Amino acid sequence: MRSAVLAVTRAHTTTATTAGSELVPASGRELLRLLRITALPGPRRDRDHLLHWSAWRRHHQHQAAEAHRRWNNITTAATT
């Protein structure tokens, strides 16, 4: 859906540009940036949310590290 909106908006800005205009047509990235700034809500930045996100991320990293350790132990045992 987002890609369709960006494609239509880009096509509209490309055709709306006149020969005398000093602006180049907006790129897909520029349109996405404008969409994020104007239409989408900003990210949560309150303290509780940041602390929860930090704890979730560190827990996920711990689980990933443990999985890698287990996998390395299995491959070491299988190759020796």
KOLLUM-611475 format. One record per residue: chain; residue number from 1; z, x, y of N, C-alpha, C, CB in turn; residue in three letters. Coordinates in steps of 0.2 Angstrom, whole numbers, padded with zeros to 4 digits, always signed. Each point is the difference from the previous one (the first is absolute). Glycine has a CB too. Layout:
! KOLLUM-611475
+-----+-----+-------+-------+-------+-------+-------+-------+-------+-------+-------+-------+-------+-------+------+
! mol ! seq !   nc3 !   nc1 !   nc2 !  cac3 !  cac1 !  cac2 !   cc3 !   cc1 !   cc2 !  cbc3 !  cbc1 !  cbc2 ! type !
+-----+-----+-------+-------+-------+-------+-------+-------+-------+-------+-------+-------+-------+-------+------+
!   A ! NUM !     Z !     X !     Y !     Z !     X !     Y !     Z !     X !     Y !     Z !     X !     Y !  ALA !
...
+-----+-----+-------+-------+-------+-------+-------+-------+-------+-------+-------+-------+-------+-------+------+
END
This chain:
! KOLLUM-611475
+-----+-----+-------+-------+-------+-------+-------+-------+-------+-------+-------+-------+-------+-------+------+
! mol ! seq !   nc3 !   nc1 !   nc2 !  cac3 !  cac1 !  cac2 !   cc3 !   cc1 !   cc2 !  cbc3 !  cbc1 !  cbc2 ! type !
+-----+-----+-------+-------+-------+-------+-------+-------+-------+-------+-------+-------+-------+-------+------+
!   A !   1 ! +0000 ! +0004 ! -0006 ! +0000 ! -0004 ! +0006 ! +0000 ! +0004 ! +0006 ! +0006 ! -0009 ! -0006 !  MET !
!   A !   2 ! -0002 ! +0014 ! +0006 ! +0001 ! +0005 ! +0006 ! -0007 ! +0003 ! +0001 ! +0012 ! +0002 ! -0002 !  ARG !
!   A !   3 ! -0015 ! +0001 ! -0003 ! -0006 ! +0003 ! +0001 ! -0006 ! -0005 ! +0003 ! +0003 ! +0008 ! -0010 !  SER !
!   A !   4 ! -0003 ! -0014 ! +0008 ! -0004 ! -0005 ! +0002 ! +0001 ! -0001 ! +0008 ! -0001 ! -0005 ! -0011 !  ALA !
!   A !   5 ! +0007 ! +0005 ! +0013 ! +0001 ! -0001 ! +0007 ! -0002 ! +0006 ! +0004 ! +0010 ! -0008 ! -0003 !  VAL !
!   A !   6 ! -0009 ! +0014 ! +0000 ! -0002 ! +0006 ! +0004 ! -0007 ! +0000 ! +0000 ! +0010 ! +0006 ! -0004 !  LEU !
!   A !   7 ! -0014 ! -0007 ! -0001 ! -0007 ! +0000 ! +0000 ! -0003 ! -0005 ! +0005 ! +0000 ! +0004 ! -0012 !  ALA !
!   A !   8 ! +0002 ! -0010 ! +0012 ! -0002 ! -0005 ! +0005 ! +0001 ! +0002 ! +0007 ! +0002 ! -0009 ! -0009 !  VAL !
!   A !   9 ! +0004 ! +0012 ! +0010 ! +0002 ! +0002 ! +0007 ! -0004 ! +0006 ! +0002 ! +0012 ! -0005 ! -0002 !  THR !
!   A !  10 ! -0013 ! +0009 ! -0003 ! -0004 ! +0006 ! +0002 ! -0007 ! -0002 ! +0002 ! +0007 ! +0007 ! -0008 !  ARG !
!   A !  11 ! -0010 ! -0011 ! +0004 ! -0007 ! -0003 ! +0001 ! +0000 ! -0003 ! +0007 ! -0002 ! -0001 ! -0013 !  ALA !
!   A !  12 ! +0007 ! -0003 ! +0014 ! +0000 ! -0004 ! +0007 ! +0000 ! +0005 ! +0006 ! +0006 ! -0009 ! -0006 !  HIS !
!   A !  13 ! -0001 ! +0015 ! +0005 ! +0000 ! +0004 ! +0005 ! -0006 ! +0005 ! +0001 ! +0012 ! +0000 ! -0002 !  THR !
!   A !  14 ! -0015 ! +0001 ! -0004 ! -0007 ! +0004 ! +0001 ! -0005 ! -0004 ! +0003 ! +0003 ! +0006 ! -0011 !  THR !
!   A !  15 ! -0004 ! -0012 ! +0010 ! -0005 ! -0004 ! +0003 ! +0002 ! -0002 ! +0007 ! -0004 ! -0005 ! -0012 !  THR !
!   A !  16 ! +0010 ! +0004 ! +0013 ! +0002 ! -0002 ! +0007 ! -0001 ! +0006 ! +0005 ! +0008 ! -0008 ! -0005 !  ALA !
!   A !  17 ! -0008 ! +0014 ! +0003 ! -0001 ! +0006 ! +0004 ! -0007 ! +0000 ! +0003 ! +0008 ! +0007 ! -0007 !  THR !
!   A !  18 ! -0008 ! -0006 ! +0014 ! -0006 ! +0000 ! +0003 ! -0002 ! +0007 ! +0001 ! +0002 ! -0011 ! +0006 !  THR !
!   A !  19 ! -0009 ! +0012 ! -0004 ! -0002 ! +0007 ! +0001 ! +0003 ! +0003 ! +0006 ! -0011 ! -0004 ! -0004 !  ALA !
!   A !  20 ! +0014 ! +0000 ! +0009 ! +0003 ! +0004 ! +0006 ! +0007 ! +0001 ! -0001 ! -0008 ! -0006 ! +0007 !  GLY !
!   A !  21 ! +0011 ! +0004 ! -0013 ! +0007 ! +0000 ! -0001 ! +0002 ! +0008 ! -0001 ! +0000 ! -0012 ! -0005 !  SER !
!   A !  22 ! +0006 ! +0013 ! +0007 ! +0002 ! +0007 ! -0001 ! +0005 ! +0001 ! -0006 ! -0001 ! +0002 ! +0013 !  GLU !
!   A !  23 ! +0001 ! -0007 ! -0017 ! +0005 ! +0000 ! -0006 ! -0005 ! +0000 ! -0006 ! +0009 ! -0006 ! +0006 !  LEU !
!   A !  24 ! -0006 ! +0010 ! -0011 ! -0004 ! +0000 ! -0006 ! +0003 ! -0005 ! -0004 ! -0002 ! +0012 ! +0000 !  VAL !
!   A !  25 ! -0001 ! -0015 ! -0005 ! +0003 ! -0005 ! -0004 ! +0006 ! +0002 ! -0004 ! -0012 ! -0005 ! -0002 !  PRO !
!   A !  26 ! +0017 ! +0001 ! +0001 ! +0006 ! +0001 ! -0003 ! -0001 ! +0002 ! -0007 ! +0006 ! -0008 ! +0008 !  ALA !
!   A !  27 ! -0003 ! +0013 ! -0011 ! +0000 ! +0002 ! -0007 ! +0004 ! -0005 ! -0004 ! -0002 ! +0012 ! +0003 !  SER !
!   A !  28 ! +0002 ! -0012 ! -0009 ! +0004 ! -0004 ! -0005 ! +0007 ! +0002 ! +0001 ! -0009 ! -0001 ! -0008 !  GLY !
!   A !  29 ! +0010 ! +0008 ! +0009 ! +0007 ! +0002 ! +0001 ! +0003 ! -0002 ! +0006 ! -0002 ! +0010 ! -0007 !  ARG !
!   A !  30 ! -0002 ! -0010 ! +0012 ! +0003 ! -0003 ! +0007 ! +0001 ! -0007 ! +0000 ! -0007 ! +0009 ! +0005 !  GLU !
!   A !  31 ! +0003 ! -0013 ! -0008 ! +0001 ! -0007 ! -0001 ! +0007 ! -0001 ! -0004 ! -0013 ! -0003 ! +0001 !  LEU !
!   A !  32 ! +0014 ! +0006 ! -0006 ! +0006 ! +0000 ! -0004 ! +0006 ! +0001 ! +0004 ! -0007 ! +0003 ! -0011 !  LEU !
!   A !  33 ! +0006 ! +0003 ! +0015 ! +0006 ! +0002 ! +0004 ! +0002 ! -0006 ! +0005 ! -0003 ! +0012 ! -0002 !  ARG !
!   A !  34 ! -0003 ! -0015 ! +0005 ! +0001 ! -0005 ! +0005 ! +0003 ! -0006 ! -0004 ! -0009 ! +0004 ! +0007 !  LEU !
!   A !  35 ! +0007 ! -0006 ! -0013 ! +0003 ! -0006 ! -0003 ! +0007 ! +0001 ! -0002 ! -0011 ! -0002 ! -0005 !  LEU !
!   A !  36 ! +0013 ! +0008 ! +0003 ! +0007 ! +0002 ! -0001 ! +0004 ! -0001 ! +0006 ! -0003 ! +0008 ! -0009 !  ARG !
!   A !  37 ! +0001 ! -0006 ! +0014 ! +0004 ! +0000 ! +0007 ! +0001 ! -0007 ! +0002 ! -0005 ! +0012 ! +0003 !  ILE !
!   A !  38 ! -0001 ! -0016 ! -0003 ! +0000 ! -0006 ! +0003 ! +0002 ! -0006 ! -0004 ! -0008 ! +0004 ! +0007 !  THR !
!   A !  39 ! +0006 ! -0004 ! -0014 ! +0001 ! -0006 ! -0004 ! +0006 ! +0001 ! -0005 ! -0012 ! -0003 ! +0002 !  ALA !
!   A !  40 ! +0013 ! +0009 ! -0005 ! +0004 ! +0001 ! -0005 ! +0007 ! +0001 ! +0002 ! -0009 ! +0004 ! -0007 !  LEU !
!   A !  41 ! +0015 ! -0007 ! +0004 ! +0006 ! +0002 ! +0003 ! +0002 ! +0007 ! -0002 ! +0004 ! -0011 ! -0002 !  PRO !
!   A !  42 ! +0000 ! +0014 ! +0007 ! +0002 ! +0007 ! -0001 ! +0005 ! +0001 ! -0006 ! -0002 ! +0001 ! +0012 !  GLY !
!   A !  43 ! +0003 ! +0005 ! -0014 ! +0004 ! +0001 ! -0006 ! +0008 ! +0000 ! +0002 ! -0009 ! +0007 ! -0005 !  PRO !
!   A !  44 ! +0013 ! -0009 ! +0001 ! +0007 ! -0001 ! +0001 ! +0003 ! +0007 ! +0001 ! +0001 ! -0010 ! -0007 !  ARG !
!   A !  45 ! +0003 ! +0011 ! +0012 ! +0003 ! +0006 ! +0002 ! +0007 ! +0000 ! +0000 ! -0010 ! +0003 ! +0006 !  ARG !
!   A !  46 ! +0013 ! -0009 ! -0008 ! +0008 ! +0000 ! +0001 ! +0003 ! +0004 ! -0005 ! -0001 ! -0012 ! +0004 !  ASP !
!   A !  47 ! +0007 ! +0014 ! -0003 ! +0004 ! +0005 ! -0004 ! +0001 ! -0002 ! -0007 ! +0006 ! +0003 ! +0011 !  ARG !
!   A !  48 ! -0004 ! -0009 ! -0012 ! +0001 ! -0002 ! -0007 ! -0007 ! +0000 ! -0004 ! +0009 ! -0008 ! +0004 !  ASP !
!   A !  49 ! -0014 ! +0007 ! -0001 ! -0007 ! +0000 ! -0004 ! -0001 ! +0007 ! -0001 ! -0004 ! -0010 ! +0005 !  HIS !
!   A !  50 ! +0005 ! +0015 ! +0000 ! -0002 ! +0007 ! -0001 ! +0005 ! +0003 ! -0006 ! -0004 ! +0001 ! +0012 !  LEU !
!   A !  51 ! +0010 ! -0003 ! -0012 ! +0004 ! +0003 ! -0005 ! -0001 ! -0003 ! -0007 ! +0009 ! +0001 ! +0009 !  LEU !
!   A !  52 ! -0011 ! -0007 ! -0009 ! -0002 ! -0003 ! -0007 ! -0007 ! +0004 ! -0002 ! +0005 ! -0011 ! +0003 !  HIS !
!   A !  53 ! -0010 ! +0012 ! +0001 ! -0006 ! +0003 ! -0001 ! +0001 ! +0007 ! -0003 ! -0006 ! -0007 ! +0008 !  TRP !
!   A !  54 ! +0011 ! +0011 ! -0004 ! +0001 ! +0007 ! -0002 ! +0003 ! +0000 ! -0007 ! +0002 ! +0003 ! +0012 !  SER !
!   A !  55 ! +0003 ! -0008 ! -0013 ! +0003 ! +0000 ! -0007 ! -0005 ! -0001 ! -0006 ! +0011 ! -0004 ! +0006 !  ALA !
!   A !  56 ! -0015 ! -0001 ! -0004 ! -0005 ! -0002 ! -0005 ! -0005 ! +0006 ! -0002 ! +0001 ! -0012 ! +0004 !  TRP !
!   A !  57 ! -0003 ! +0015 ! +0002 ! -0005 ! +0006 ! -0001 ! +0003 ! +0005 ! -0004 ! -0005 ! -0003 ! +0011 !  ARG !
!   A !  58 ! +0011 ! +0005 ! -0009 ! +0004 ! +0006 ! -0004 ! +0001 ! -0002 ! -0007 ! +0005 ! +0003 ! +0011 !  ARG !
!   A !  59 ! -0003 ! -0009 ! -0013 ! +0000 ! -0003 ! -0006 ! -0006 ! +0001 ! -0004 ! +0009 ! -0008 ! +0003 !  HIS !
!   A !  60 ! -0015 ! +0006 ! +0000 ! -0006 ! +0000 ! -0003 ! -0002 ! +0008 ! -0002 ! -0004 ! -0011 ! +0006 !  HIS !
!   A !  61 ! +0005 ! +0015 ! -0001 ! -0001 ! +0007 ! -0001 ! +0004 ! +0003 ! -0006 ! -0003 ! +0001 ! +0013 !  GLN !
!   A !  62 ! +0009 ! -0003 ! -0013 ! +0004 ! +0002 ! -0006 ! -0003 ! -0002 ! -0007 ! +0011 ! -0001 ! +0008 !  HIS !
!   A !  63 ! -0013 ! -0006 ! -0008 ! -0003 ! -0002 ! -0006 ! -0006 ! +0004 ! -0002 ! +0005 ! -0012 ! +0003 !  GLN !
!   A !  64 ! -0009 ! +0013 ! +0002 ! -0006 ! +0004 ! -0001 ! +0001 ! +0007 ! -0002 ! -0006 ! -0007 ! +0009 !  ALA !
!   A !  65 ! +0011 ! +0010 ! -0006 ! +0002 ! +0007 ! -0002 ! +0002 ! +0000 ! -0008 ! +0003 ! +0003 ! +0012 !  ALA !
!   A !  66 ! +0001 ! -0008 ! -0013 ! +0003 ! -0001 ! -0007 ! -0006 ! -0001 ! -0005 ! +0011 ! -0004 ! +0004 !  GLU !
!   A !  67 ! -0016 ! +0000 ! -0002 ! -0006 ! -0001 ! -0005 ! -0004 ! +0006 ! -0001 ! +0000 ! -0012 ! +0004 !  ALA !
!   A !  68 ! +0000 ! +0016 ! +0002 ! -0004 ! +0007 ! -0001 ! +0004 ! +0005 ! -0004 ! -0005 ! -0002 ! +0011 !  HIS !
!   A !  69 ! +0011 ! +0002 ! -0011 ! +0004 ! +0004 ! -0004 ! +0000 ! -0002 ! -0007 ! +0008 ! +0002 ! +0009 !  ARG !
!   A !  70 ! -0008 ! -0008 ! -0011 ! +0000 ! -0003 ! -0007 ! -0007 ! +0002 ! -0002 ! +0008 ! -0009 ! +0002 !  ARG !
!   A !  71 ! -0013 ! +0008 ! +0002 ! -0007 ! +0002 ! -0003 ! -0001 ! +0007 ! -0001 ! -0004 ! -0010 ! +0006 !  TRP !
!   A !  72 ! +0006 ! +0014 ! -0001 ! +0000 ! +0007 ! -0001 ! +0004 ! +0003 ! -0007 ! -0001 ! +0001 ! +0013 !  ASN !
!   A !  73 ! +0006 ! -0004 ! -0014 ! +0004 ! +0001 ! -0006 ! -0004 ! -0002 ! -0006 ! +0011 ! -0001 ! +0006 !  ASN !
!   A !  74 ! -0014 ! -0005 ! -0006 ! -0004 ! -0002 ! -0006 ! -0006 ! +0005 ! -0001 ! +0003 ! -0012 ! +0002 !  ILE !
!   A !  75 ! -0007 ! +0014 ! +0003 ! -0005 ! +0004 ! -0001 ! +0002 ! +0007 ! -0002 ! -0007 ! -0007 ! +0009 !  THR !
!   A !  76 ! +0012 ! +0009 ! -0006 ! +0003 ! +0007 ! -0002 ! +0001 ! +0000 ! -0008 ! +0005 ! +0002 ! +0012 !  THR !
!   A !  77 ! -0001 ! -0007 ! -0014 ! +0002 ! -0001 ! -0007 ! -0007 ! +0000 ! -0004 ! +0011 ! -0005 ! +0003 !  ALA !
!   A !  78 ! -0016 ! +0001 ! -0001 ! -0006 ! -0001 ! -0004 ! -0004 ! +0006 ! -0001 ! +0000 ! -0012 ! +0004 !  ALA !
!   A !  79 ! +0000 ! +0017 ! +0001 ! -0004 ! +0006 ! +0000 ! +0003 ! +0006 ! -0003 ! -0005 ! -0005 ! +0010 !  THR !
!   A !  80 ! +0012 ! +0004 ! -0011 ! +0003 ! +0006 ! -0003 ! +0001 ! +0000 ! -0007 ! +0006 ! +0002 ! +0011 !  THR !
+-----+-----+-------+-------+-------+-------+-------+-------+-------+-------+-------+-------+-------+-------+------+
END
